[in-house]
Amino acid sequence: MSETAAQLVDHVLPHVPVRQWVLTLPMALGYRAGFDPALSSAILELFLRTVFGWLRRTAREEGVADGRAGAVTVIQRAGYRRSYCDSCTNMVWIGHCRAV
């Protein structure tokens, strides 16, 4: 994991201010998104569209005419099992997004 972070910092992300956004979902929706890639993608698309819109509006207010945004997002799926026979009943889906 630390090698991935170093790769992003050294070679992917530009040397500009970066803001972290975190999206958590209600448990029932997080459980579904944790096992449904199409739902997870749709949620992330809506989330990033909202974040990028806010970033562009903020840039316009600061005098940047053609502001553009980009992001790297990592999905964290967390939860625990009481035994190997149980499904993961408390799935938590968290999207960590670094936006520039």
Secondary structure, DSSP 8 states (H G I E B T S, - for coil): -HHHHHHIIIIIS-SS--EEEEEE--HHHHHHHHH-HHHHHHHHHHHHHHHHHHHHHHHHHTT-TT----EEEEEEEE---SSTTS--TT-EEEEEEEE-
